[in-house]
Amino acid sequence: MKSPLLLLSLVFLVTYTHAQLGYFENNHDTFVFSDTAYIRNAPSTSSKLIDTLLASHRVWILETTEKNQTIRGIEAPWLKVRYTKNNQVAEGYIWSGLLALAPLYKDDMKFVCGISRIFYKDTTIVFKDDPKQSMRDTIRMMSLEIKVFKGVERVVSFKRLIEHATYPTAIISEGKGLKNVDDILSLSFGGEACGVPTNTYHYGYRNKQIIPLYETMSVGDAGVYYHEEKLIFPAEKGGKPNVVLFKEQTEEATDRNDKHGEPIFKTTKSTKTLLWDGTKLTEQKKAVRKS
């Protein structure tokens, strides 16, 4: 969420600590995210290595153990999994930080999304209008990677740093009317409490290319404030050819109440037009009226 403060300077100190990332459901499948993942006979890095799986290999989650381990800043549990390799079914334990956040696939394409590390960036914020005043803040960052496979062959990968690495969800859909886009991948990372935003990162895919599209955010605070951002693509209701509409809606409680004693909300809506040229989105500039 963007800070409303005017800043003169930012001083960053990177410290490596740990943060828990989501969870995995038993009796569900997912893919190996890490280029190489070790299967062990017990839930520990010190236990015997019994097999090796490569990225995009499918595993079935049998059990989430009570054994957590922190590696590269990621705190994650060990899982008991079942998998097939060389036409043989096998079982073993894998650290869940090596697995994809969600099993996304379309036909013979696999979209393997995962986190390679989490770290905290300690920030000193100095106020522009009063350089003597400052405040400390900590931003949680994570390294997100998307790997696309056709069968077992990796065709492309994409990396970037993002914030808010909790409760991940992922959705893949058709191109929604965007020219030169076959699929749209949306990755969301939700906040843990009121006032913590959920950020969604949208990407297009076609011809071995991952195209960053746009980011949206939503946040709410216990019936006092709510802000939502969403994208309307050309093929969706209200959409326009070669345009993506960025819509914002904010609801904020006023100091007035209705007849039931509930707060009256002030609603603000806005729309921004993003032009699609077949390769990227650009914001449409508003026409300047000449007097």
C-alpha positions as CSV (number, residue, x, y, z in Angstrom):
1,M,0.0,0.0,0.0
2,K,1.5,3.4,-1.0
3,S,2.4,5.7,1.9
4,P,0.9,9.2,1.7
5,L,4.0,10.6,3.3
6,L,6.3,12.9,1.3
7,L,9.7,11.4,1.6
8,L,13.1,13.0,1.3
9,S,15.2,9.8,1.6
10,L,15.0,6.1,2.3
11,V,17.7,4.2,4.0
12,F,17.5,0.4,3.6
13,L,19.0,-2.3,5.8
14,V,18.3,-5.8,4.6
15,T,18.0,-8.4,7.4
16,Y,17.3,-12.1,6.8
17,T,14.7,-13.5,9.1
18,H,11.7,-15.8,8.6
19,A,8.0,-15.5,7.7
20,Q,5.5,-18.2,7.4
21,L,4.0,-18.6,3.9
22,G,0.5,-20.0,3.4
23,Y,-0.3,-23.6,3.9
24,F,-0.9,-26.8,1.9
25,E,-4.0,-29.0,2.1
26,N,-3.8,-32.7,2.5
27,N,-5.2,-34.9,-0.3
28,H,-4.4,-32.3,-2.9
29,D,-1.7,-32.2,-5.6
30,T,0.9,-29.6,-6.5
31,F,4.2,-29.4,-8.4
32,V,7.7,-29.2,-7.4
33,F,8.9,-25.6,-7.7
34,S,12.6,-25.9,-6.9
35,D,14.9,-26.9,-9.7
36,T,15.9,-29.9,-7.5
37,A,14.0,-31.2,-4.5
38,Y,15.1,-34.0,-2.2
39,I,12.7,-36.6,-0.9
40,R,13.7,-38.0,2.6
41,N,12.7,-40.9,4.8
42,A,11.8,-38.5,7.7
43,P,10.8,-34.8,8.0
44,S,14.3,-33.3,8.5
45,T,17.2,-32.2,6.3
46,S,19.4,-34.5,8.4
47,S,17.4,-37.6,7.5
48,K,18.3,-40.0,4.8
49,L,17.9,-38.8,1.2
50,I,15.9,-41.4,-0.7
51,D,15.0,-39.7,-4.0
52,T,15.3,-36.5,-6.1
53,L,12.6,-34.8,-8.0
54,L,12.9,-32.0,-10.6
55,A,10.8,-28.8,-11.1
56,S,7.2,-29.4,-12.4
57,H,7.1,-33.0,-11.1
58,R,3.6,-33.6,-9.6
59,V,3.3,-34.8,-6.0
60,W,0.2,-35.8,-3.9
61,I,0.1,-34.4,-0.4
62,L,-0.8,-37.1,2.1
63,E,0.0,-35.4,5.4
64,T,1.2,-32.1,6.9
65,T,3.6,-32.9,9.7
66,E,4.1,-30.8,12.9
67,K,7.7,-30.4,11.9
68,N,8.5,-26.8,10.6
69,Q,11.8,-25.7,9.3
70,T,13.1,-22.3,8.2
71,I,15.2,-22.1,5.1
72,R,16.0,-18.9,3.1
73,G,13.8,-17.0,5.4
74,I,10.8,-19.2,4.7
75,E,9.2,-21.0,7.6
76,A,7.3,-24.0,6.2
77,P,6.2,-27.5,7.3
78,W,7.4,-30.8,6.1
79,L,4.9,-32.9,4.1
80,K,4.5,-36.6,3.5
81,V,3.9,-37.0,-0.2
82,R,3.2,-39.7,-2.8
83,Y,4.5,-39.4,-6.4
84,T,5.2,-41.5,-9.5
85,K,8.6,-41.7,-11.0
86,N,9.8,-44.2,-13.7
87,N,6.4,-45.8,-13.5
88,Q,6.9,-46.6,-9.8
89,V,4.7,-45.1,-7.0
90,A,6.8,-44.0,-4.0
91,E,6.3,-42.0,-0.8
92,G,8.5,-39.8,1.3
93,Y,8.9,-36.4,3.0
94,I,9.6,-33.1,1.4
95,W,10.0,-29.6,2.8
96,S,7.0,-27.6,1.5
97,G,9.1,-24.6,0.7
98,L,10.2,-26.5,-2.4
99,L,6.7,-26.8,-3.8
100,A,4.6,-24.6,-6.0
101,L,2.0,-22.3,-4.3
102,A,-0.8,-23.8,-6.5
103,P,-1.0,-26.5,-9.2
104,L,-1.8,-24.4,-12.3
105,Y,-2.0,-26.1,-15.7
106,K,-3.7,-25.9,-19.0
107,D,-3.5,-28.8,-21.5
108,D,0.2,-29.8,-21.5
109,M,1.3,-26.5,-20.0
110,K,2.3,-26.2,-16.3
111,F,2.5,-22.8,-14.6
112,V,4.7,-23.4,-11.6
113,C,4.8,-20.4,-9.2
114,G,6.8,-20.3,-6.0
115,I,8.9,-18.3,-3.5
116,S,12.6,-18.7,-3.5
117,R,13.3,-16.6,-0.4
118,I,11.8,-14.1,2.1
119,F,13.6,-11.3,3.8
120,Y,12.8,-8.1,5.7
121,K,13.9,-4.6,4.6
122,D,14.2,-2.2,7.5
123,T,13.5,1.3,6.3
124,T,14.2,4.7,7.8
125,I,11.6,7.3,6.5
126,V,12.6,10.9,6.6
127,F,9.9,13.5,6.2
128,K,10.4,16.0,3.4
129,D,8.7,18.9,5.3
130,D,10.8,18.3,8.4
131,P,14.1,16.4,7.9
132,K,14.6,16.2,11.6
133,Q,11.6,13.9,11.9
134,S,11.8,10.3,10.8
135,M,10.3,6.9,11.5
136,R,11.4,3.3,11.2
137,D,9.4,0.7,9.3
138,T,9.9,-2.9,8.2
139,I,8.8,-4.2,4.8
140,R,8.6,-7.9,4.2
141,M,9.8,-8.8,0.7
142,M,9.9,-12.0,-1.2
143,S,11.4,-13.3,-4.4
144,L,8.6,-14.6,-6.6
145,E,9.3,-16.8,-9.6
146,I,7.0,-18.1,-12.3
147,K,8.2,-21.1,-14.3
148,V,6.3,-22.3,-17.4
149,F,6.7,-25.9,-18.6
150,K,5.5,-27.7,-21.7
151,G,5.6,-31.3,-20.6
152,V,8.9,-31.6,-18.8
153,E,10.6,-28.9,-20.8
154,R,10.9,-25.4,-19.2
155,V,10.0,-22.8,-21.8
156,V,10.4,-19.6,-19.8
157,S,10.8,-18.2,-16.3
158,F,10.2,-14.8,-14.7
159,K,11.4,-13.3,-11.4
160,R,10.5,-10.3,-9.4
161,L,10.4,-8.9,-5.8
162,I,7.1,-8.3,-4.2
163,E,5.6,-7.5,-0.8
164,H,3.1,-9.2,1.5
165,A,4.0,-12.9,1.3
166,T,1.1,-14.5,3.1
167,Y,-1.9,-16.6,2.1
168,P,-1.1,-17.1,-1.6
169,T,-3.7,-18.0,-4.1
170,A,-3.4,-18.4,-7.9
171,I,-5.7,-18.5,-10.9
172,I,-5.1,-19.1,-14.6
173,S,-7.7,-18.1,-17.2
174,E,-8.1,-17.5,-20.9
175,G,-6.7,-14.3,-22.4
176,K,-10.0,-12.4,-21.8
177,G,-9.9,-10.7,-25.2
178,L,-6.4,-9.3,-25.0
179,K,-4.7,-9.4,-28.4
180,N,-1.6,-11.7,-28.4
181,V,-2.4,-13.1,-25.0
182,D,-3.4,-16.8,-24.6
183,D,-3.6,-17.0,-20.8
184,I,-3.8,-14.6,-17.8
185,L,-2.2,-15.6,-14.6
186,S,-3.3,-13.8,-11.4
187,L,-1.3,-14.3,-8.1
188,S,-2.7,-12.9,-4.9
189,F,-1.1,-12.6,-1.5
190,G,-3.5,-11.8,1.3
191,G,-3.1,-9.8,4.5
192,E,-3.2,-11.5,7.9
193,A,-5.4,-9.0,9.6
194,C,-7.7,-6.0,9.2
195,G,-5.9,-3.1,7.5
196,V,-3.4,-5.4,5.8
197,P,-3.8,-5.3,2.0
198,T,-4.2,-8.2,-0.4
199,N,-2.1,-7.6,-3.5
200,T,-2.8,-9.3,-6.8
201,Y,-0.2,-9.5,-9.6
202,H,-1.6,-10.1,-13.2
203,Y,0.6,-11.6,-16.0
204,G,-0.1,-12.5,-19.6
205,Y,1.4,-15.5,-21.3
206,R,1.9,-16.3,-25.0
207,N,4.7,-17.7,-27.2
208,K,7.2,-18.4,-24.4
209,Q,6.7,-14.9,-22.9
210,I,5.5,-13.8,-19.5
211,I,4.1,-10.3,-19.8
212,P,3.6,-8.2,-16.6
213,L,0.2,-6.6,-16.9
214,Y,-0.9,-4.7,-13.8
215,E,-1.3,-4.9,-10.0
216,T,-4.4,-4.5,-8.0
217,M,-5.0,-4.2,-4.3
218,S,-7.9,-4.5,-1.8
219,V,-7.9,-3.7,1.9
220,G,-10.5,-3.4,4.6
221,D,-10.7,-2.3,8.3
222,A,-13.5,-3.7,10.4
223,G,-16.5,-1.9,8.9
224,V,-14.7,1.5,8.9
225,Y,-12.9,1.5,5.6
226,Y,-12.8,-0.6,2.4
227,H,-10.8,-0.1,-0.8
228,E,-11.0,-2.3,-3.9
229,E,-9.3,-2.3,-7.2
230,K,-10.1,-4.5,-10.1
231,L,-9.4,-4.9,-13.8
232,I,-12.1,-5.2,-16.6
233,F,-10.6,-7.0,-19.6
234,P,-12.0,-6.6,-23.2
235,A,-14.0,-9.9,-23.2
236,E,-15.6,-9.2,-19.8
237,K,-18.9,-7.4,-19.2
238,G,-18.3,-3.6,-19.7
239,G,-15.0,-4.3,-21.5
240,K,-13.7,-2.5,-24.6
241,P,-11.5,-3.7,-27.4
242,N,-7.7,-3.2,-26.8
243,V,-8.5,-1.6,-23.4
244,V,-8.2,-2.7,-19.8
245,L,-10.3,-0.7,-17.4
246,F,-8.8,-0.1,-13.9
247,K,-11.6,0.5,-11.5
248,E,-11.3,1.7,-7.9
249,Q,-13.9,1.9,-5.2
250,T,-13.5,3.3,-1.7
251,E,-16.0,3.2,1.1
252,E,-15.2,5.1,4.2
253,A,-17.4,5.6,7.4
254,T,-18.4,9.1,8.1
255,D,-19.3,10.6,11.6
256,R,-23.0,10.3,10.8
257,N,-25.2,7.3,11.5
258,D,-28.4,6.0,9.9
259,K,-31.7,5.3,11.8
260,H,-30.4,2.0,12.9
261,G,-27.3,3.5,14.5
262,E,-25.0,2.2,11.8
263,P,-22.4,4.4,10.3
264,I,-23.2,6.1,6.9
265,F,-20.5,5.4,4.4
266,K,-19.1,7.8,1.8
267,T,-18.4,5.9,-1.5
268,T,-15.9,7.1,-4.1
269,K,-15.5,5.5,-7.5
270,S,-13.0,6.1,-10.3
271,T,-12.0,4.5,-13.6
272,K,-8.7,4.6,-15.4
273,T,-8.2,3.5,-19.0
274,L,-5.2,1.3,-19.8
275,L,-4.4,1.0,-23.5
276,W,-3.2,-2.4,-24.8
277,D,-0.9,-2.4,-27.9
278,G,-0.4,-6.1,-28.1
279,T,2.7,-6.1,-25.9
280,K,2.1,-3.8,-22.9
281,L,-0.4,-1.7,-21.1
282,T,0.0,2.1,-20.9
283,E,-2.2,4.6,-19.1
284,Q,-4.3,6.8,-21.4
285,K,-3.5,10.4,-21.0
286,K,-6.4,12.8,-20.4
287,A,-7.0,15.3,-23.1
288,V,-6.1,18.9,-22.3
289,R,-8.8,21.4,-23.2
290,K,-7.6,24.5,-24.9
291,S,-9.2,27.8,-24.1
